[in-house]
Amino acid sequence: MSIVGSRPHMLKHTAEYAQLHDNYMLRHYTKPGITGWAQVNGYRGEIKEPDQLKKRIEHDIWYTENWNIMLDFKIVFMTAIKLYAAMKTHFSYSRFLFFTAFT
């Protein structure tokens, strides 16, 4: 596994998604990663609609075709920013709940 690459799916989902989308297996030309182009662009989590799968595959293929080291740095940087924002929101909300529970 790499730091940046297409996020892997469970094997049962791989077989299912390969049946749904012709280009699905192209995303396996790169090593799977902890974060990726699709994830930092909002295509992460459970796939509930076919369009979500299509967009994720498009982003993963775009990453594979346009890979360079600066793109990896950009993805890591974008991941850190999104993680920081999520943590800031979560901890602010948790602090709010903590203080309102005791006042």
C-alpha positions in Angstrom: 0.0 0.0 0.0 1.1 3.5 -0.8 0.3 6.8 0.8 -1.4 8.1 -2.3 -3.4 6.0 -4.7 -6.8 4.6 -5.4 -8.6 3.6 -2.2 -9.1 -0.2 -2.2 -12.5 -1.8 -1.9 -13.4 -5.1 -0.3 -13.0 -8.1 -2.7 -16.7 -8.7 -2.9 -17.2 -5.1 -3.9 -14.5 -5.3 -6.5 -16.3 -8.1 -8.3 -19.6 -6.3 -8.1 -18.3 -2.9 -9.2 -16.4 -4.5 -12.1 -19.8 -5.8 -13.4 -21.4 -2.3 -13.1 -18.7 -0.2 -14.7 -16.4 -1.2 -17.7 -13.4 0.9 -16.6 -13.5 -0.2 -13.0 -10.5 -2.5 -13.2 -8.3 0.3 -14.7 -8.0 1.8 -11.3 -5.9 -1.2 -10.2 -3.0 -0.1 -12.3 -1.7 1.9 -9.4 -0.9 0.8 -5.9 -3.8 1.3 -3.5 -3.3 4.2 -1.1 -4.4 5.7 2.2 -5.7 8.8 0.4 -6.3 9.6 -3.2 -7.5 12.1 -5.8 -11.1 10.9 -5.6 -11.1 11.1 -1.8 -9.8 14.7 -1.6 -12.4 15.7 -4.2 -15.3 14.3 -2.1 -15.8 10.9 -3.6 -15.2 8.7 -0.5 -17.3 6.5 1.8 -20.1 4.1 1.0 -21.3 4.0 -2.6 -25.1 4.4 -2.6 -25.7 5.5 -6.2 -24.1 4.5 -9.5 -23.0 8.1 -10.2 -20.8 8.0 -7.1 -19.0 5.0 -8.4 -18.6 6.5 -11.8 -17.1 9.8 -10.4 -14.7 7.8 -8.2 -13.5 5.7 -11.1 -13.1 8.8 -13.3 -11.0 10.5 -10.6 -8.9 7.4 -10.0 -8.2 7.0 -13.7 -7.4 10.7 -14.1 -4.9 10.3 -11.2 -3.3 7.3 -12.9 -3.0 9.1 -16.2 -1.7 12.4 -14.8 0.5 11.1 -11.9 3.6 13.0 -10.9 5.3 13.6 -7.6 3.9 17.1 -7.2 0.4 15.8 -7.6 1.1 13.3 -4.7 2.3 16.2 -2.6 -0.8 18.2 -3.5 -3.1 15.3 -2.5 -1.3 14.8 0.8 -1.5 18.5 1.5 -5.3 18.6 0.6 -5.8 15.6 2.8 -4.1 17.3 5.8 -6.2 20.4 5.3 -9.5 18.4 5.1 -8.5 16.4 8.1 -7.6 19.5 10.1 -10.9 21.1 9.2 -12.9 18.0 10.2 -11.0 17.7 13.5 -11.5 21.4 14.2 -15.3 21.1 13.6 -15.6 17.9 15.6 -13.6 19.2 18.6 -15.5 22.5 18.6 -18.8 20.7 18.6 -17.6 18.3 21.3 -16.5 21.2 23.4 -19.8 22.9 22.9 -21.7 19.7 24.1 -19.3 19.3 27.1 -19.8 22.9 28.3 -23.6 23.0 27.7 -24.0 19.7 29.6 -22.5 21.2 32.7 -24.1 24.7 32.6 
